[in-house]
Every structure is written in structure tokens, then in C-alpha cells.
Amino acid sequence: MHSRLLLTLSVAATAAWSSGASAQGEARAGRITPRAFGFSFDDDLPRAVIGIATSSGSARDTLGVLVSSVTAGGPAEKAGIEEGNRIAAINGVNLKLASADVDDWDMSSVMSRRLTRELGKLKPGDDVDLRVYSSGQTRNVKVKTASYDSLYHLERRVHDDRETRAALGVSLGSSGGKRDTLGVLVMWLDDDGPAAKAGIEEGNRIAALNNIDLRVNREDAGDEFVSQAKVQRLQRELEKLKPGDDVELRVYGEGKTRTLKVKTVALSTLKRGRSMFMGDAFSMPRIAPMPPMPPMPSTSSRLRITRITM
């Protein structure tokens, strides 16, 4: 007998403590952000995935389900889908929230569950037609699904890659404020890291990396989900680099934007033992992607700030 299990939500429930602020900046009370992976599976059947995580809970969900992160090398990335895009439909099935349901927390996750259900009908290698909203325009995107095993590596072995992982020596934040239209916030710097040596300071904002725009669009200003997606976008681009690679940064600070050339270093060369809010690259090895958790009870709380070190 088939045992069918729908996995829709993976909660990024990382708490920021109200005391014990670290060198990265003042700790704040955290809120939980639901993140939905769009897939389902039968125990004895291969699962079809497209390599995205989604978030919901914003008034902008009327445009579609928000893509909060994209898996490097996955079908979505290959099709040009990016963090901050919204999926308005899958195979003709609407994923846009009705205007009347904007403030209904229960309804805000329904469209992510619908995406999960539609992907659950597919097999790896099947084609999927998506309607994707980005920068004020909606386009049709065709994506070929992959198997969950091939994309997320079920072995999930912990591996220490500090010698080969490129880093800038910064801790980045996403508060969901309107100033995120200027770029991703730099919250902390390693004094010996390349970013600090290039003149970047806490409070600066990274507007672009290698011409990839990291600013939140004005229409999304104040949307914490989109702000967090931009941090994920920056992280994904850095993961493609090797220590010693040159990167071009557009950095905003003190009312002006300047272009800086920075050479990445190996993560192992930076200070360690720092206590990080999320993704502690200084003191923890990277871990292969974990599968999402079962649905969590409805809650109106959200993660207000994200810090990722790279």
C-alpha cells in the first residue's frame, strides 16, 4: 500500500536572542518565516522537484507564490527563475492569492500547498509550464523536473569545505525595511577579510554583485520575504565562486554608490568562533540540503531578520 506524504512547509525557525548580542550586531527578537518546498512524494515513487523554496504571507501574494530561494544547478535556476520572482501559475493552475484573502494567514499558505500538490502529480523528467512574474512583467517558463534524490543528495553528509569555499568576510542582514531598496545590509565585517580591506563598513549596503541586482524593487519595499530572498540570491552567487576569484561589488554608503573590486578568500582564512544568527559560516561546516519538515500549525509570526555570513 502506498503511503502518500505531502511535504509543504519547512520552517526557518532560527531565533535571535534578546540578550547576548554578538560582534555581528545587536540581537533582535526573531519571528518565524514559513518556507514551502514545492514537492510531494509517495514512499516508493521518485519525487519530482524544480529546485525552489517558496514563502507566503505578504499582500504581494496576489501576484503569485514568492520564490524565496533557488537551488544551484536545479531546473528553476537553469530556466532563469530567481529569488524574488513569483510563480503565478503551474500547468494552468492559478497560484495567485485572491485580494479578499490577503490578510488571512491560513489562506496565505494555500497557494504553496497547491503548488506542492501539482508537482506531486508529476514524475522526474516531466515538463512543467510556469507563469512567472518578475519586474512588473509575467512570462511563460518551461521547466523540466528533476528527481529529489539527484538534486538534494539524500545522503546529506556533513562536509567541511572551508578550504574551498569563497568568502568576503561579511555578515549580511535582511530586516524587511524600505531601505532594502538600496541593497542587502552589511551587519558585521571580519577586520582581516577582503570586504573590510576594500573599505566596506557596517551599515553599507551591497546593491549588486557581478552586475546581479540585489536591491528590492520599490513596489516590494517593506516586504521582509523579498528582502530575505535577496540575501539568498547573494549567497547563491558567492557559492559559485572559488577562493581567489575577483568580484565586482556595487556598494551604497553615506548617500552614494561606488564600485569596488574585491578578491575572495578561503573561508578557512577568516576568524572563527563567531556566533551567527543563521548560516554560521565561520564556525560551522556546510551541510547538504535537508528535506522540508511536515506542515506546521498556522502562526502569524515571521522571521524579521536574517543574517548569513559568506
Residue frames as qw, qx, qy, qz and C-alpha x, y, z in Angstrom:
[[0.000, 0.889, 0.458, 0.000, 0.00, 0.00, 0.00],
 [0.401, 0.497, -0.029, 0.769, 1.34, 3.35, -0.96],
 [0.374, -0.687, -0.392, 0.484, 1.93, 5.77, 1.87],
 [0.326, 0.682, 0.223, 0.616, 1.47, 9.23, 0.44],
 [0.443, -0.616, -0.273, 0.592, 3.08, 12.10, 2.32],
 [0.283, 0.842, 0.183, 0.421, 2.76, 15.75, 1.37],
 [0.546, -0.397, -0.163, 0.719, 5.62, 17.96, 2.50],
 [0.226, 0.846, 0.332, 0.351, 4.77, 21.60, 2.14],
 [0.149, -0.951, 0.104, -0.250, 6.46, 23.70, 4.78],
 [0.762, -0.017, -0.330, 0.558, 9.99, 23.94, 6.01],
 [0.264, -0.950, -0.152, -0.073, 10.21, 26.46, 8.80],
 [0.514, 0.433, -0.322, 0.667, 13.31, 28.59, 9.10],
 [0.557, -0.782, -0.225, -0.164, 12.82, 28.83, 12.84],
 [0.625, 0.122, -0.326, 0.699, 16.08, 30.40, 13.81],
 [0.343, -0.875, -0.340, 0.031, 15.67, 32.55, 16.90],
 [0.334, 0.545, -0.259, 0.724, 17.54, 35.75, 17.63],
 [0.511, -0.483, -0.590, 0.396, 18.03, 36.05, 21.36],
 [0.094, -0.937, -0.201, -0.270, 17.04, 39.27, 23.08],
 [0.410, -0.853, 0.316, 0.076, 20.31, 39.28, 25.02],
 [0.734, -0.267, 0.513, 0.355, 23.90, 38.28, 24.38],
 [0.555, 0.819, -0.030, -0.142, 24.45, 40.35, 21.24],
 [0.843, -0.079, 0.257, 0.465, 27.49, 39.17, 19.29],
 [0.295, -0.430, 0.287, 0.803, 30.09, 41.04, 17.26],
 [0.227, 0.339, 0.712, 0.571, 27.77, 40.81, 14.27],
 [0.194, -0.365, -0.175, -0.894, 25.42, 43.41, 15.69],
 [0.401, -0.129, 0.514, -0.747, 22.57, 43.80, 18.13],
 [0.029, -0.190, -0.976, -0.100, 20.46, 40.69, 18.50],
 [0.442, -0.064, -0.028, -0.895, 16.75, 41.09, 17.99],
 [0.600, 0.116, 0.688, -0.392, 13.65, 39.12, 18.81],
 [0.017, 0.141, -0.804, -0.578, 13.02, 36.80, 15.88],
 [0.703, 0.247, 0.256, -0.615, 9.87, 35.79, 14.12],
 [0.571, -0.024, 0.802, 0.175, 9.25, 32.58, 12.21],
 [0.405, 0.475, -0.356, -0.695, 9.05, 32.52, 8.44],
 [0.824, 0.161, 0.533, -0.109, 7.21, 29.63, 6.77],
 [0.163, 0.557, -0.619, -0.529, 9.03, 28.39, 3.68],
 [0.849, 0.202, 0.387, -0.299, 7.30, 25.95, 1.39],
 [0.161, -0.326, 0.808, 0.464, 9.05, 23.49, -0.88],
 [0.693, 0.312, -0.074, -0.646, 7.00, 22.61, -3.90],
 [0.434, 0.238, -0.842, -0.215, 7.00, 18.83, -3.95],
 [0.789, -0.248, 0.328, -0.457, 5.26, 15.77, -2.64],
 [0.274, 0.406, -0.861, -0.138, 6.11, 12.10, -2.71],
 [0.940, -0.175, -0.118, -0.267, 4.98, 8.54, -2.39],
 [0.624, -0.609, 0.487, 0.053, 7.28, 6.37, -0.32],
 [0.712, -0.055, 0.633, 0.299, 8.07, 4.07, -3.24],
 [0.550, 0.723, 0.328, 0.260, 7.92, 6.53, -6.13],
 [0.497, 0.032, 0.012, 0.867, 10.55, 9.06, -7.30],
 [0.031, -0.814, -0.380, 0.438, 9.73, 12.65, -6.42],
 [0.454, 0.587, 0.280, 0.610, 9.69, 15.44, -8.98],
 [0.312, -0.756, -0.185, 0.545, 11.18, 18.78, -7.93],
 [0.479, 0.794, 0.137, 0.350, 12.15, 22.00, -9.67],
 [0.633, 0.016, -0.241, 0.735, 14.61, 23.31, -7.08],
 [0.068, -0.563, 0.011, -0.824, 12.89, 26.16, -5.29],
 [0.216, -0.412, -0.729, 0.501, 11.65, 27.13, -1.84],
 [0.075, -0.595, -0.380, -0.704, 8.69, 29.47, -1.54],
 [0.111, -0.206, -0.574, 0.785, 7.35, 31.88, 1.07],
 [0.162, -0.607, -0.575, -0.524, 3.90, 33.30, 1.65],
 [0.370, -0.631, -0.517, 0.446, 2.24, 35.83, 3.92],
 [0.171, -0.291, 0.091, 0.937, 2.52, 39.10, 2.01],
 [0.452, 0.638, 0.285, -0.555, -0.04, 41.31, 0.29],
 [0.269, 0.592, -0.555, -0.518, 2.02, 40.79, -2.86],
 [0.369, -0.014, 0.929, 0.025, 0.94, 37.12, -2.89],
 [0.583, 0.613, 0.334, -0.415, -1.83, 38.34, -5.21],
 [0.387, 0.718, -0.468, -0.340, 0.89, 38.21, -7.88],
 [0.858, 0.199, -0.472, -0.027, 1.80, 34.60, -7.10],
 [0.861, -0.476, -0.040, 0.173, 3.85, 32.47, -4.72],
 [0.015, 0.921, -0.388, -0.005, 7.18, 34.11, -3.84],
 [0.890, 0.208, -0.290, 0.283, 10.37, 32.23, -4.77],
 [0.454, -0.874, 0.173, -0.030, 12.49, 32.68, -1.62],
 [0.351, -0.603, 0.666, 0.263, 15.45, 30.53, -2.66],
 [0.809, 0.493, -0.220, -0.234, 16.66, 28.69, -5.75],
 [0.845, -0.321, 0.384, 0.189, 18.80, 25.57, -5.68],
 [0.055, 0.713, -0.548, -0.434, 22.05, 25.99, -7.59],
 [0.011, 0.249, -0.905, -0.344, 22.13, 23.79, -10.68],
 [0.375, 0.332, 0.814, -0.296, 18.44, 22.93, -10.40],
 [0.302, 0.512, 0.692, 0.410, 15.77, 23.13, -13.11],
 [0.023, -0.932, -0.338, 0.131, 14.44, 26.50, -11.90],
 [0.313, -0.715, 0.272, 0.564, 17.88, 28.13, -11.99],
 [0.403, -0.015, 0.696, 0.595, 18.53, 26.74, -15.46],
 [0.187, 0.680, 0.651, 0.282, 15.22, 28.22, -16.61],
 [0.194, 0.420, 0.011, 0.886, 16.22, 31.67, -15.36],
 [0.508, -0.743, -0.360, -0.246, 13.99, 31.78, -12.29],
 [0.340, 0.360, -0.461, 0.736, 15.48, 33.88, -9.47],
 [0.276, -0.444, -0.656, 0.544, 14.84, 34.67, -5.84],
 [0.091, 0.389, 0.151, -0.904, 12.18, 37.35, -5.63],
 [0.305, -0.035, -0.654, -0.692, 10.26, 36.09, -8.67],
 [0.552, 0.063, 0.552, -0.622, 6.68, 34.95, -8.17],
 [0.007, 0.070, 0.934, 0.350, 5.03, 31.89, -9.67],
 [0.454, 0.096, 0.076, -0.883, 1.56, 32.90, -10.79],
 [0.889, 0.146, 0.058, -0.430, 0.51, 29.53, -12.23],
 [0.227, -0.372, 0.885, 0.164, 1.73, 25.98, -12.80],
 [0.071, 0.147, 0.926, 0.340, 0.34, 24.00, -15.73],
 [0.240, -0.442, -0.482, -0.717, -2.58, 26.41, -15.92],
 [0.525, -0.602, -0.587, 0.131, -3.41, 26.13, -12.20],
 [0.029, -0.849, 0.023, -0.527, -3.70, 29.53, -10.52],
 [0.670, -0.211, -0.465, 0.539, -1.27, 30.27, -7.66],
 [0.058, 0.385, -0.084, 0.917, -2.28, 33.89, -7.06],
 [0.115, -0.371, -0.746, 0.541, -3.97, 34.77, -3.78],
 [0.020, -0.748, -0.544, -0.380, -7.35, 36.47, -4.02],
 [0.081, 0.503, -0.173, 0.843, -7.35, 40.09, -2.87],
 [0.635, -0.564, -0.096, -0.520, -10.02, 39.32, -0.28],
 [0.932, -0.287, -0.190, 0.116, -7.70, 36.76, 1.35],
 [0.422, 0.669, -0.351, 0.500, -4.63, 39.00, 1.70],
 [0.207, -0.582, 0.511, -0.598, -4.80, 39.31, 5.49],
 [0.927, -0.210, 0.069, -0.303, -5.88, 35.70, 6.09],
 [0.194, -0.635, 0.747, 0.036, -2.80, 33.84, 7.37],
 [0.702, 0.041, 0.706, -0.076, -4.35, 30.41, 6.72],
 [0.700, 0.672, 0.231, -0.077, -5.08, 31.30, 3.12],
 [0.106, 0.881, -0.420, -0.190, -1.58, 32.72, 2.56],
 [0.293, -0.424, 0.846, 0.137, -0.06, 29.21, 2.55],
 [0.766, 0.335, 0.482, -0.262, -2.80, 27.61, 0.47],
 [0.613, 0.742, -0.196, -0.189, -1.17, 28.56, -2.83],
 [0.006, 0.613, -0.790, 0.022, 2.13, 27.00, -1.79],
 [0.569, -0.029, 0.792, -0.220, 0.25, 23.82, -0.91],
 [0.740, 0.576, 0.196, -0.286, -1.43, 23.96, -4.31],
 [0.355, 0.748, -0.548, -0.117, 1.99, 24.20, -5.95],
 [0.301, -0.373, 0.865, -0.151, 3.07, 21.19, -3.88],
 [0.707, 0.239, 0.597, -0.296, 0.04, 19.19, -4.97],
 [0.675, 0.690, -0.079, -0.248, 0.51, 19.94, -8.67],
 [0.201, 0.665, -0.719, -0.016, 4.18, 18.95, -8.57],
 [0.500, -0.209, 0.799, -0.261, 3.16, 15.78, -6.74],
 [0.811, 0.414, 0.284, -0.300, 1.28, 14.67, -9.86],
 [0.538, 0.751, -0.367, -0.106, 4.48, 14.68, -11.93],
 [0.944, -0.140, 0.098, 0.282, 7.43, 12.38, -12.44],
 [0.358, -0.650, 0.359, 0.566, 11.09, 13.40, -12.74],
 [0.315, -0.031, 0.682, 0.660, 11.75, 14.49, -16.32],
 [0.196, 0.727, 0.652, 0.085, 8.23, 15.80, -16.92],
 [0.207, 0.317, 0.132, 0.916, 7.84, 19.26, -18.40],
 [0.141, -0.674, -0.582, 0.433, 6.13, 21.98, -16.36],
 [0.184, 0.609, 0.286, 0.716, 4.64, 25.20, -17.68],
 [0.344, -0.538, -0.445, 0.628, 5.03, 28.10, -15.26],
 [0.118, 0.860, 0.210, 0.451, 3.76, 31.66, -15.36],
 [0.626, -0.298, -0.270, 0.668, 6.47, 33.72, -13.66],
 [0.001, 0.970, 0.178, 0.166, 6.13, 37.33, -12.51],
 [0.661, -0.301, -0.016, 0.687, 9.25, 39.48, -12.32],
 [0.232, -0.253, 0.122, 0.931, 9.96, 43.22, -12.54],
 [0.375, 0.431, 0.144, -0.808, 6.41, 44.13, -13.49],
 [0.569, 0.339, -0.520, -0.540, 6.08, 41.52, -16.22],
 [0.789, -0.092, 0.563, -0.231, 4.75, 37.98, -16.43],
 [0.379, 0.513, -0.672, -0.376, 6.38, 35.46, -18.74],
 [0.974, -0.011, -0.016, -0.226, 5.87, 31.80, -19.62],
 [0.039, -0.638, 0.768, -0.049, 8.66, 29.49, -18.49],
 [0.940, 0.040, -0.277, -0.196, 9.00, 25.80, -19.31],
 [0.239, -0.628, 0.700, -0.242, 10.88, 23.73, -16.71],
 [0.780, 0.077, -0.609, -0.119, 11.83, 20.05, -16.77],
 [0.698, -0.632, 0.194, -0.274, 11.54, 18.48, -13.35],
 [0.363, 0.466, -0.780, 0.205, 14.38, 16.56, -11.72],
 [0.745, -0.348, -0.569, 0.021, 14.34, 13.81, -9.13],
 [0.471, -0.855, 0.092, -0.197, 14.61, 14.81, -5.49],
 [0.885, -0.316, 0.159, 0.304, 17.49, 12.39, -4.95],
 [0.682, 0.363, 0.146, 0.618, 19.58, 13.87, -7.74],
 [0.086, 0.792, 0.051, 0.602, 19.03, 17.47, -6.66],
 [0.449, -0.771, 0.181, -0.413, 19.10, 17.33, -2.89],
 [0.443, 0.403, -0.749, 0.283, 21.51, 14.43, -2.32],
 [0.755, -0.509, -0.214, -0.353, 19.65, 12.39, 0.25],
 [0.755, -0.025, -0.470, 0.457, 22.87, 11.22, 1.86],
 [0.244, -0.915, -0.045, -0.320, 23.09, 14.73, 3.38],
 [0.811, -0.164, -0.240, 0.507, 26.60, 14.09, 4.56],
 [0.233, -0.954, 0.037, 0.186, 28.21, 16.85, 6.55],
 [0.792, 0.262, 0.056, 0.549, 31.34, 18.06, 4.81],
 [0.331, -0.788, 0.005, 0.519, 33.89, 20.65, 5.76],
 [0.626, 0.548, 0.296, 0.470, 34.67, 22.80, 2.73],
 [0.223, -0.923, -0.050, 0.311, 36.23, 25.80, 4.44],
 [0.495, -0.369, 0.463, 0.636, 39.36, 25.40, 2.34],
 [0.271, 0.214, 0.684, 0.643, 37.49, 25.65, -0.96],
 [0.022, 0.805, 0.593, 0.001, 34.59, 27.94, -0.08],
 [0.291, 0.398, 0.066, 0.868, 34.92, 31.53, -1.24],
 [0.315, -0.747, -0.512, 0.285, 34.18, 34.23, 1.32],
 [0.201, 0.739, 0.057, 0.640, 34.14, 38.02, 1.63],
 [0.380, -0.093, -0.569, 0.724, 34.21, 38.24, 5.41],
 [0.283, -0.207, 0.021, -0.936, 30.81, 39.86, 5.89],
 [0.086, 0.369, 0.881, -0.282, 27.62, 39.12, 7.77],
 [0.143, -0.198, -0.419, -0.874, 24.53, 40.23, 5.87],
 [0.170, 0.308, 0.722, -0.596, 21.12, 41.16, 7.21],
 [0.158, -0.348, -0.617, -0.687, 17.58, 41.47, 5.94],
 [0.070, 0.185, 0.604, -0.772, 15.24, 43.46, 8.13],
 [0.145, 0.596, 0.770, 0.175, 12.42, 43.90, 5.65],
 [0.058, -0.712, -0.206, 0.669, 12.73, 47.68, 5.86],
 [0.528, 0.821, 0.198, -0.089, 12.18, 50.07, 2.99],
 [0.063, -0.837, 0.480, 0.255, 15.91, 50.82, 2.89],
 [0.686, -0.081, 0.694, 0.204, 16.40, 47.35, 1.40],
 [0.609, 0.763, 0.216, -0.003, 15.68, 49.08, -1.91],
 [0.071, 0.901, -0.423, -0.065, 19.31, 50.24, -1.61],
 [0.567, 0.404, -0.716, 0.060, 20.69, 46.72, -1.29],
 [0.828, -0.321, -0.452, 0.082, 21.49, 43.99, 1.24],
 [0.324, -0.892, 0.194, -0.248, 22.61, 45.34, 4.63],
 [0.619, 0.305, -0.588, 0.422, 26.18, 44.68, 5.82],
 [0.640, -0.719, -0.143, -0.231, 25.84, 43.99, 9.55],
 [0.662, -0.649, 0.337, 0.165, 29.33, 42.87, 10.52],
 [0.617, 0.697, -0.361, 0.049, 32.80, 42.57, 8.99],
 [0.889, -0.257, 0.014, 0.379, 35.85, 40.45, 9.64],
 [0.132, -0.913, 0.197, 0.332, 38.64, 43.00, 10.09],
 [0.344, -0.448, 0.702, 0.433, 41.03, 40.80, 8.12],
 [0.601, 0.420, 0.677, 0.062, 38.56, 39.93, 5.37],
 [0.366, 0.200, 0.462, 0.783, 38.58, 41.28, 1.83],
 [0.049, -0.806, -0.498, -0.317, 35.40, 43.33, 2.28],
 [0.425, -0.847, -0.122, 0.293, 36.81, 45.29, 5.22],
 [0.542, -0.310, 0.324, 0.711, 40.13, 45.81, 3.44],
 [0.271, 0.438, 0.550, 0.657, 38.22, 47.20, 0.44],
 [0.023, -0.102, 0.136, -0.985, 36.69, 49.87, 2.65],
 [0.498, -0.448, -0.575, -0.470, 33.24, 48.36, 3.20],
 [0.058, -0.208, 0.607, -0.765, 31.75, 49.21, 6.60],
 [0.003, 0.420, 0.871, -0.253, 28.88, 48.07, 8.79],
 [0.222, 0.668, 0.351, -0.618, 25.72, 49.79, 7.64],
 [0.161, 0.386, -0.571, -0.707, 26.76, 49.82, 3.98],
 [0.784, 0.295, 0.421, -0.348, 24.51, 48.04, 1.52],
 [0.292, -0.191, 0.783, 0.515, 25.56, 45.75, -1.30],
 [0.541, 0.488, 0.081, -0.680, 23.44, 46.82, -4.25],
 [0.852, 0.452, -0.176, -0.198, 24.93, 44.40, -6.77],
 [0.573, -0.464, 0.642, 0.212, 27.45, 41.60, -7.11],
 [0.308, -0.085, 0.774, 0.547, 28.91, 40.99, -10.58],
 [0.250, -0.001, -0.378, -0.892, 26.05, 43.04, -12.06],
 [0.344, -0.414, -0.834, -0.121, 23.39, 40.97, -10.30],
 [0.237, -0.521, 0.025, -0.820, 20.92, 43.42, -8.77],
 [0.387, -0.208, -0.818, 0.371, 20.38, 42.80, -5.05],
 [0.168, -0.009, 0.242, -0.956, 18.07, 45.74, -4.41],
 [0.214, 0.470, 0.826, -0.226, 14.42, 45.18, -3.51],
 [0.086, 0.455, 0.513, 0.722, 12.06, 46.71, -6.06],
 [0.142, -0.155, 0.233, -0.950, 10.20, 49.79, -4.88],
 [0.669, -0.231, -0.310, -0.634, 6.85, 48.03, -5.18],
 [0.814, -0.209, -0.535, 0.091, 8.17, 45.35, -2.78],
 [0.150, 0.474, -0.456, 0.738, 9.63, 47.86, -0.30],
 [0.478, -0.350, 0.439, -0.675, 8.96, 46.73, 3.26],
 [0.945, 0.007, -0.163, -0.283, 8.26, 43.12, 2.25],
 [0.440, -0.641, 0.627, -0.049, 10.55, 41.08, 4.52],
 [0.881, 0.119, 0.455, 0.038, 10.11, 37.94, 2.42],
 [0.649, 0.735, 0.005, 0.198, 11.51, 39.63, -0.67],
 [0.089, -0.879, 0.441, -0.157, 14.33, 41.15, 1.38],
 [0.697, -0.379, 0.608, -0.014, 15.36, 37.72, 2.62],
 [0.856, 0.417, 0.292, 0.090, 15.20, 36.39, -0.94],
 [0.381, 0.878, -0.242, 0.158, 17.82, 38.95, -1.99],
 [0.389, -0.675, 0.619, -0.098, 20.16, 37.70, 0.74],
 [0.836, 0.022, 0.548, 0.013, 19.67, 34.16, -0.58],
 [0.685, 0.722, 0.058, 0.075, 20.40, 35.40, -4.10],
 [0.072, 0.867, -0.476, 0.128, 23.72, 36.88, -3.00],
 [0.622, -0.424, 0.653, -0.085, 24.65, 33.72, -1.15],
 [0.873, 0.301, 0.382, 0.015, 23.93, 31.56, -4.19],
 [0.535, 0.820, -0.163, 0.124, 26.15, 33.68, -6.41],
 [0.179, -0.771, 0.593, -0.147, 29.02, 33.53, -3.92],
 [0.803, -0.180, 0.563, -0.080, 28.72, 29.76, -3.77],
 [0.826, 0.550, 0.106, 0.066, 29.61, 29.63, -7.46],
 [0.240, 0.876, -0.380, 0.174, 32.99, 31.26, -6.81],
 [0.881, -0.069, -0.290, 0.366, 36.34, 29.87, -5.74],
 [0.474, -0.778, 0.015, 0.413, 38.81, 31.46, -3.33],
 [0.428, -0.295, 0.405, 0.753, 40.91, 33.97, -5.24],
 [0.269, 0.585, 0.621, 0.448, 38.15, 34.88, -7.71],
 [0.066, -0.037, -0.054, 0.996, 37.57, 38.58, -8.35],
 [0.032, 0.682, 0.731, 0.007, 34.11, 40.02, -7.71],
 [0.067, 0.297, 0.100, 0.947, 32.71, 43.43, -8.53],
 [0.176, -0.576, -0.717, 0.350, 30.52, 44.97, -5.86],
 [0.047, -0.590, -0.186, -0.784, 28.26, 48.00, -6.05],
 [0.430, -0.368, -0.644, 0.515, 28.21, 49.35, -2.51],
 [0.134, -0.778, -0.241, -0.564, 25.93, 52.07, -1.13],
 [0.576, -0.469, -0.429, 0.514, 27.05, 54.12, 1.86],
 [0.228, -0.520, -0.134, 0.812, 26.81, 57.70, 3.10],
 [0.383, 0.723, 0.208, -0.536, 24.45, 58.72, 0.35],
 [0.413, 0.662, -0.473, -0.409, 26.45, 57.48, -2.62],
 [0.966, 0.065, 0.247, -0.029, 27.14, 54.27, -4.51],
 [0.057, 0.752, -0.614, -0.232, 30.62, 53.16, -5.52],
 [0.941, 0.238, -0.221, -0.095, 32.06, 50.19, -7.41],
 [0.388, -0.685, 0.614, -0.053, 34.65, 48.03, -5.67],
 [0.757, 0.321, -0.564, -0.074, 36.80, 45.17, -6.90],
 [0.587, -0.536, 0.520, -0.313, 37.24, 42.51, -4.23],
 [0.514, 0.310, -0.795, -0.081, 39.16, 39.22, -4.33],
 [0.853, -0.396, -0.081, -0.331, 37.53, 36.39, -2.38],
 [0.015, 0.527, -0.811, 0.252, 39.48, 34.31, 0.13],
 [0.530, -0.132, -0.837, -0.036, 39.07, 30.82, 1.51],
 [0.588, -0.670, -0.184, -0.413, 36.64, 30.69, 4.40],
 [0.860, -0.285, -0.286, 0.314, 39.29, 28.90, 6.46],
 [0.484, 0.255, -0.172, 0.819, 41.45, 32.04, 6.50],
 [0.251, -0.622, -0.067, -0.739, 38.84, 34.13, 8.31],
 [0.189, -0.294, 0.671, -0.654, 38.19, 34.37, 12.01],
 [0.525, -0.249, -0.776, -0.247, 36.14, 31.62, 13.55],
 [0.287, -0.282, -0.739, 0.540, 34.12, 31.10, 16.65],
 [0.217, -0.054, 0.009, -0.975, 31.66, 33.86, 15.84],
 [0.256, 0.369, 0.835, -0.316, 28.11, 33.25, 16.98],
 [0.131, -0.003, -0.481, -0.867, 25.86, 33.74, 13.98],
 [0.571, 0.162, 0.319, -0.739, 22.10, 34.07, 13.69],
 [0.862, 0.365, 0.274, -0.222, 21.77, 31.89, 10.64],
 [0.824, 0.524, -0.062, 0.209, 24.25, 30.02, 8.46],
 [0.430, -0.834, 0.308, 0.157, 27.33, 30.38, 10.69],
 [0.804, 0.549, -0.190, 0.128, 29.99, 30.07, 8.05],
 [0.075, 0.756, -0.560, 0.332, 32.79, 30.87, 10.49],
 [0.351, -0.402, 0.761, -0.370, 32.20, 28.11, 12.99],
 [0.770, 0.145, 0.556, -0.278, 30.15, 25.51, 11.17],
 [0.214, -0.119, 0.792, 0.559, 30.81, 23.35, 8.09],
 [0.515, 0.151, -0.254, -0.805, 28.27, 23.45, 5.32],
 [0.465, 0.098, 0.852, -0.219, 25.57, 20.82, 5.29],
 [0.031, -0.135, -0.768, -0.625, 23.92, 19.43, 2.19],
 [0.447, -0.209, -0.108, -0.863, 20.26, 20.48, 1.77],
 [0.180, 0.092, 0.901, -0.384, 17.82, 18.81, 4.17],
 [0.123, -0.448, -0.761, -0.453, 14.31, 17.78, 3.16],
 [0.294, -0.433, 0.036, -0.851, 11.48, 20.03, 4.34],
 [0.096, 0.051, 0.848, -0.518, 9.56, 19.28, 7.51],
 [0.024, -0.549, -0.819, -0.166, 5.84, 18.42, 7.65],
 [0.090, -0.693, -0.250, -0.670, 3.35, 21.29, 7.76],
 [0.237, -0.079, -0.588, 0.769, 3.50, 23.40, 10.90],
 [0.016, -0.723, -0.650, 0.234, 0.49, 24.93, 12.67],
 [0.219, 0.781, 0.249, 0.529, -0.65, 28.28, 11.41],
 [0.473, -0.574, -0.240, 0.624, 1.04, 31.26, 13.03],
 [0.255, 0.945, 0.170, 0.117, 1.15, 34.95, 12.36],
 [0.420, -0.789, 0.305, 0.329, 4.76, 35.29, 13.46],
 [0.769, 0.611, -0.046, 0.182, 7.55, 35.71, 10.94],
 [0.729, -0.231, 0.020, 0.644, 11.30, 35.88, 10.93],
 [0.088, 0.974, 0.115, -0.177, 12.11, 39.58, 10.97],
 [0.072, 0.869, -0.468, -0.147, 15.84, 39.46, 10.39],
 [0.980, 0.134, 0.053, 0.141, 18.18, 37.08, 8.63],
 [0.111, -0.850, 0.489, 0.160, 21.94, 37.02, 8.91],
 [0.965, 0.191, 0.107, 0.147, 24.08, 34.93, 6.64],
 [0.308, -0.772, 0.431, 0.350, 27.86, 35.03, 6.68],
 [0.869, 0.425, 0.196, 0.164, 29.82, 34.48, 3.50]]
